[in-house]
Every structure is written in structure tokens, then in C-alpha cells.
Amino acid sequence: MTTTEDEGRTFTVTGQDWDELTDALKDVKDERIVVNMGPQHPSTHGVLRLILELEGETVTEARAGIGYLHTGIEKNMEYRSWTQGTTFVTRMDYLSPIFNETAYVLGVEKLLGIGAEVPEKAEVIRVLLMELNRISSHLVAIATGGMELGALTVMTIGFRERELCLDLFEFITGLRMNHAYIRPGGVAQDVPEGTVARVSEFIELMKKRLTEYAALCNANPIFKGRLEQVGYLDLEGCLALGLTGPILRSTGYPWDLRKTQPYCGYEDYDFEVITWDTCDSYGRFRVRLAEMWESLRIMEQALKRLADLDGAPVMVADKKIAWPSQLSVGPDGQGNSLDHIRHIMGESMEALIHHFKLVTEGFRVPAGQAYAAIESPRGELGAHVVSDGGTKPYRVHFRDPSFTNLQATSVMSEGGMVADVIVAIASIDPVMGGVDR
Amino acid sequence: MSENDEPGGMFGVQGTGDTSGYAGLTRQHAMPSRTSDVGVQPYGGWFKEIADALAFAEAEAVIHRGELTFHVRRERLLEVLQVLRDELRFELCSGVSGVHYVDDQGKELHAVYHLLSMTYNRRVRVETSAPDEDPHVPSGVGIYPTLDWHERETYDMFGIVFDGHPGLTRILMPDDWPGHPQRKDYPLGGIPVEYKGATIPPPDTRRSYS
């Protein structure tokens, strides 16, 4: 521990030296201290900085400092083509990459006016992957939330199941994270052979594993003791602060964009909107847990539809928009599909032109602006997409639910104990990549 | 940034990048705020209901891709937001997003608000503007508290000053950062990258097609 005097009395604590701090504070009469928690701290979900004013163990003021993971994604996108944009947005909220891509792509498709032309199979794949992603994201929310309480088993089993989700992502999209799989007009590639079987296997396994979370946590007195009535925020507070997702649904209000403003064909799936009525961290946990069951239901229905769509197109028919390049796996790794090379080099001059124009220049999007909102695991994820008629976005702004929800840090934690701040933040489930973009 | 301020691009291309020889590839930029599919009465359905309710503020309605946008003068912004929240039940504000229309003389900086009515399941967009020389827009935090961080972000990225905001400081960039990165006159930056012997310039100095 080190002490400086230049800005009041400042102690720098680096861990395992808490006793030294309490000794040093013994002769300090003033009980009020300001604690900087983070930006490097295991229970701040990445690089979140919390500035807490404490009186003893009670938090009198809590402020969140963000921006440590700002990477200028929105600015960068203005210098790349519309298709390349998916490669950027997938990296924002790194726990829900598929949702980032879908929100962006829906915005671009709205501007292009091709929303109705996206093939059914592409929409089914999008729904399937989004629900798989919702499960993996909720698993991390529950796992890290458990870890921050000291419930390490919740963490280990959460990441165990998440790994299965990531394996499926790798199998279908080629990458565990940062997929760039959802593209304007459809998806990048058709799903590989054996997808239906592997995903069905996963669903069956998850049905067994999800009961473990319920058995471990739902009625656990310590778990309930830590979560109940902590991070309280009612419906009025949620709407004033713009909070959506599980936090809003834990107040008993069944607002879910999948039901209220369906996209990607969600109106054709049978599922329930989960709510809870306690407005607290425990309610949010139960909402997330139950939502994973609903996601499994949606995935089952999507798989059933996918099985009937063997060989159907996954990209719009319009050759002026559809990404032309096709990939395949050869003995030396992934590369251009030889069939595609043969087609553009030997068979079709027009295909070569389309390939060249779309890959180097990209397609033009008519001037205008659109807002596409989807229900991400954390709430309303909106993409405000502006085009000036060119091959690159004029401006893309993301209304990230983590960013908005994190504003509730103060109201959820002021007046409570320091330990409850951790629980409240965990129940918000902010992902700093999405907050800072 | 490139040595000269004019973005030159790859292969020594200057100006528009038109290689057709007869200006066949020169394009006009269209500014989204001026495009409109319909934009005139009657709108039909609930669009008209809202347009009538906002008629007092001389809000200019634009319907594009099925979305309703109201262009409002910044002096009337707060009245409009208040009416939308209290009378038309737009309970949730999805935030404010800035756009820098460099060619839109006298109203370069736009602040775009997305509002959602959960009662009626409607969305509407409210857009206001300010010139580069006087980048002031009234703050909506008093009406929608969620705008707190969103306005800070828009200030940080575009330099739009939201008058009346309780603590308008930078939120994503460091406190002492010069400039506002999302403005169009702010370069992206970057360094040239060597790949297989050739040098690839930073993205904002590459040849541009649009």
C-alpha cells in the first residue's frame, strides 16, 4: 500500500493489503471515503470504473466511469463498405455478436428496401443463431454474477455450457466469436452438413443441464439472501432511465421486441415472454434462466423449419447486392471456393464483374436513414443507419442496451452496502465492449 | 493523415476518382435529411394523429422507409418532446444520435432522437439541427432522464452542447481529448501498413468510390 498527500489523503490498495489500510484509517475521524473500484477489478465486468463514496460500509454515492474500451467502431465503419461493417459491429458487444450483426444488417436492409426479399432460410438461420447466442450470453451473465457472489460452481458450470454454444458457433460460422456471419441480404454461408443433428443434441443436453442451475440457485438461501431486494428498480424508474430487457421484464412488464415488433419472422415462433414481479436482482436472474428455456423452444422450431429448407438460398437473389465470393475448406485451410473461381474466370463475364465490383467497391445504398431495433439479451439494441447514397455508411450509431442500462448504477446501489453494488451491477449485466464501442 | 489535406487515394488518384474520361462516374451526394418518399399530407393512420399534435411547433414531417421523422427547430425541441411524452405516450426514449451533415449549410449538426411508445407500439424520430458555429441544442434530460449519457456521448463525439444538461462532460474519450472524433472534418487517422512488399495507406486516405 502507498499513501500520497497531494490530492487529499490518497491510499493505493493493490490487493491482500486491506489490513494495512484499516490500520492507517484508524486515526482518521472522518468516516467518509471515496473508493475507486476498477477499471481493473474482477467483479466489474471488464473495464468499468466505479467511483463509490462510502460512509462506513454504506454507499452514499455511486458513479460509473466508462470509455476504457472505446475503439471508435462507429467512426471506422464510415471508411469501409456496407458489408465490411458487419466485421466491426460483431466486435462491439462481444457476448452477443450475432445480435449486433443482425441489428446492423436489418437497418441496412431497410434502407435498401430488400427486407421482404431476404430468403426464408436466412431468416431461420438468423433466429437459430440469435437464440443460441441469447443462451450463451445469459449463461455468462449468470456465471459471472455467481462468481462475483463467491458462488464459483455457478461460474464453472456456466462457462462449461457456454463452451458448447461456442463450439456450435464455430461449427456453423467458422468462428467462436466475432463471426461476421449475418450479412446484408442474408447470411455469409449455408449451414454445414450435420447442423440439425448437432444442434438437436445440444438442445437435449441443455434441457438436462439447465435444471442444474435451478436446483443450485433458485431456492438457495445464500443466493436468495444476496440477491433479493438488491438493485431494486421499478417500472417507472426503468422507463425514465430507458432500461429494457430482463431488467424491465423483472418489473412484470412483458415488453419484448420479438413479440411486440417482430423481425426476422419471430411472429411465426411459439414462445412466452418471461416476466417476474420483484423488480430486484433475483427477479432478473430468474428471468434470464427462464428465457433460456424459451430460447431452446424457439431453436427447436427453427431446426424443424431448417430441416425442410435443405439447399434453399441463404442470400437475396439480387446479384447487385448478394455477396458473390464463396469460400470452401481445402487441404491448406479455408480459401476461395474453386467452383466459384471457375465460374467467374471461365464461365460468366457478368459474374466476374459482380464479384469485382462488390468485393472492391461494394454496393450502393439509397440515401436515407433507418432505425432497426432488436431484442438483444440485454434489451433494445438499436442501429441508426444513415446513408448518403454511397458505398460506405455515412453514419452508424448503435443504441447499445448495456450503455443505457448502466446509467441505473446510481439508483440501484446508492443507500445500499458495498457488497450489494457488485450484485446490482451483475444484474444489469453490462458488457463493456458494447458500452464503449 | 495524408501530407496534403485533400484525400488523394491510391494509385495517385486525385479529385473525384472518375476514370471514365467523360465524368460518367461523378456522383452527387444526396443528404438523407432531404430525401423523402411522401412527406406531404395526408399520411394516413396514426402518422397523421401525431403530425396534427405537433402542428403547433411547425414540425416538418418526413416519411421514409415506413419511418416517421419530424424535423423540429431547436427552439421548439423541448416542447415537442414534452408533448410526445405526456400526451402521445412515447414513454421510452432510445437515446440521441448525432450526425454531421457537412454539406447542409447552416444546420450541419443534427441531433436525432428515437422515441418509442409502448402503449401504442409506435416509433417516431425527432430530428433537430444546429450550425457548426453555434452548436447548441437544449438538453432533454429533464424530460427523458435516460438522455443523460446519450447527450454526453453526442457532445463527446460531435461537440453539440446540450444546454441545461446537469454535467456535460466527455464520456467515451479521455477528458483532455482535443476535438470531436465523429465529425466529418476529424480524420480517422492510422498508419500505412506494409503487406507483401506493397504499402497499404490508412483507410481515410485510400481511394474512395463514393
Interface residues (C-beta under 8 A of the other chain):
Chain A: I66 G67 H70 G72 E74 K75 N76 E78 Y79 R80 K110 L111 G113 L239 A240 L241 G242 L243 T244 Y253 W255 T260 Q261 E361 G362 R364 P366 A367 G368 Q369 A370 Y371 A373 E380 G382 H384 V386 S387 D388 G389 G390 T391 K392 Y394 R395 H397 R399 F403 T404 L406 Q407 D436 R437
Chain B: R27 H29 A30 M31 P32 S33 T35 H64 R65 G66 E67 T69 E91 L92 C93 S94 G95 S97 G98 V99 H100 V112 H114 L116 M118 N121 R123 R125 Y144 P145 T146 D148 W149 H150 E153 M157 R170 I171 L172 M173 P174 P181 Q182 L188 P203 D204 R206 S208 Y209 S210
